[in-house]
């Protein structure tokens, strides 16, 4: 009976990970310079290392946290050295594990002003998903402002608010050096339109269309060499991972970034136009 119980305890978390699409375990690896991938097959988490401690962007689901922890340890780092926890959007698939990750690392939770109440309500205050997807609430230690420079151990991560996908959707940028070249890195917070979101008549929240427009203007203004984001499918993560070591860094994809933003904006404009016609 003791052996059976141990087997269940070990297998159950692994089964839970695999039952969530996009949350299958994925190898941890170095992307460039001091940026590492520690997320799942599509639900992304990034580790940014510094001499004074580390930063993690996105916690994923609660079931993602063991993947993140395993990735950090596999790469030779200690989760307790993580000092700052960032999130690109306060949606369930990216922050349901934030409370567990905060407990694991002891890091401080940073969030945009509009997403912070959602995090602290455990998702209840999310205008789209609050009645469907909730998660353990987490205290926000620091409110991020647009253009804020997050500094740790000589590393600077910049905050750019790109609202629309969530109330306070946030894109992070930084500059790294690899092979003697400076690379501008963009971690896209989110651009897609969630099912059931509306812009006209009964908008999901007041000003949501204007929020999306502001977000796209910011994204279009950014210089991007190394393209990353909240989901691996934003930037073809799996395919690029498979091409690592074949010459050059496949994650350096400025053209892919521009195509992604343009395609996302076109999708938004099409739905907005359709809703305007339907409302007449």
DACORNOR-V34549 format. One record per residue. N is the residue number from 0. OMEGA is omega in radians with two decimals (* if undefined). Layout:
n | omega
N | OMEGA
N | OMEGA
This chain:
n | omega
0 | -3.13
1 | -3.12
2 | 3.12
3 | -3.13
4 | 3.14
5 | 3.13
6 | -3.14
7 | -3.11
8 | -3.12
9 | -3.04
10 | -3.05
11 | 3.12
12 | 3.13
13 | 3.12
14 | 3.14
15 | 3.11
16 | -3.07
17 | -3.13
18 | -3.13
19 | -3.14
20 | 3.13
21 | -3.10
22 | 3.09
23 | 3.12
24 | 3.14
25 | -3.12
26 | 3.02
27 | -3.09
28 | 3.09
29 | 3.10
30 | 3.12
31 | 3.06
32 | -3.11
33 | 3.13
34 | -3.10
35 | 3.07
36 | 3.13
37 | -3.07
38 | -3.12
39 | -3.04
40 | 3.07
41 | 3.11
42 | -2.94
43 | 2.95
44 | -3.10
45 | 3.06
46 | 3.06
47 | -3.03
48 | 3.07
49 | 3.12
50 | -3.09
51 | -3.07
52 | -2.97
53 | 3.13
54 | 3.01
55 | 3.05
56 | 3.08
57 | -3.13
58 | -3.06
59 | 3.05
60 | 3.00
61 | -3.14
62 | 3.11
63 | -3.03
64 | 3.07
65 | 3.09
66 | 3.12
67 | -3.14
68 | -3.13
69 | 3.14
70 | 3.13
71 | -3.12
72 | -3.13
73 | -3.13
74 | 3.06
75 | -3.13
76 | -3.11
77 | 3.11
78 | -3.13
79 | 3.08
80 | 3.08
81 | -3.07
82 | -3.05
83 | 3.10
84 | -3.13
85 | 3.03
86 | -3.14
87 | -3.13
88 | -3.08
89 | 3.07
90 | -3.05
91 | -3.04
92 | -3.13
93 | -3.09
94 | 3.12
95 | 3.12
96 | -3.04
97 | 3.13
98 | 3.14
99 | 3.14
100 | 3.09
101 | 3.12
102 | -3.13
103 | -3.00
104 | -3.00
105 | -3.12
106 | 3.10
107 | -3.13
108 | 3.08
109 | 3.12
110 | 3.05
111 | -3.07
112 | -3.08
113 | 3.10
114 | -3.10
115 | 3.12
116 | 3.10
117 | 3.10
118 | -3.07
119 | 3.05
120 | -3.08
121 | 3.11
122 | -3.08
123 | -3.09
124 | 3.05
125 | -3.05
126 | 3.11
127 | -2.97
128 | -3.02
129 | 3.14
130 | -3.05
131 | -3.02
132 | 3.08
133 | -3.05
134 | 3.14
135 | 3.13
136 | 3.13
137 | 3.13
138 | 3.09
139 | -3.08
140 | -3.08
141 | 3.10
142 | -3.14
143 | 3.08
144 | 3.11
145 | 3.13
146 | -3.11
147 | 3.07
148 | 3.09
149 | -3.04
150 | 3.11
151 | 3.04
152 | 3.13
153 | 3.12
154 | 3.13
155 | 3.04
156 | -3.11
157 | 3.14
158 | 3.02
159 | 3.13
160 | 3.14
161 | -3.01
162 | 3.11
163 | 3.11
164 | 2.91
165 | -3.11
166 | -3.08
167 | -3.11
168 | -3.01
169 | 3.05
170 | -3.14
171 | 3.12
172 | 3.04
173 | 3.10
174 | 3.08
175 | 3.09
176 | 3.11
177 | -3.14
178 | 3.13
179 | -3.14
180 | 3.04
181 | 3.13
182 | 3.04
183 | -3.05
184 | 3.09
185 | 3.03
186 | -3.07
187 | -3.13
188 | -3.13
189 | -3.13
190 | -3.01
191 | 3.10
192 | -3.11
193 | 3.08
194 | 3.11
195 | 3.11
196 | -3.14
197 | -3.12
198 | -3.01
199 | 3.11
200 | 3.05
201 | -3.10
202 | -3.13
203 | 2.91
204 | -3.12
205 | 3.10
206 | -3.08
207 | 3.13
208 | 3.11
209 | 3.09
210 | 3.11
211 | -3.13
212 | 3.10
213 | -3.13
214 | 3.14
215 | 3.10
216 | 3.11
217 | -3.11
218 | 3.14
219 | -3.11
220 | -3.04
221 | 2.96
222 | -3.10
223 | 2.97
224 | -3.09
225 | -2.97
226 | 3.10
227 | -3.12
228 | -3.04
229 | 3.06
230 | 3.10
231 | -3.11
232 | 3.04
233 | -2.97
234 | 3.09
235 | -3.00
236 | -3.07
237 | 3.14
238 | 3.13
239 | 3.09
240 | -3.12
241 | -3.13
242 | 3.12
243 | 3.14
244 | -3.13
245 | -3.12
246 | -3.09
247 | 3.11
248 | -3.07
249 | 3.14
250 | 3.01
251 | -2.96
252 | -3.13
253 | 3.13
254 | 3.12
255 | 3.09
256 | -3.12
257 | 3.12
258 | -3.13
259 | -3.11
260 | -3.12
261 | 3.13
262 | 3.13
263 | 3.14
264 | 3.12
265 | 3.11
266 | 3.10
267 | -3.10
268 | 3.13
269 | -3.14
270 | 3.12
271 | 3.13
272 | 3.13
273 | -3.13
274 | 3.11
275 | 3.11
276 | -3.09
277 | -3.08
278 | -3.10
279 | *
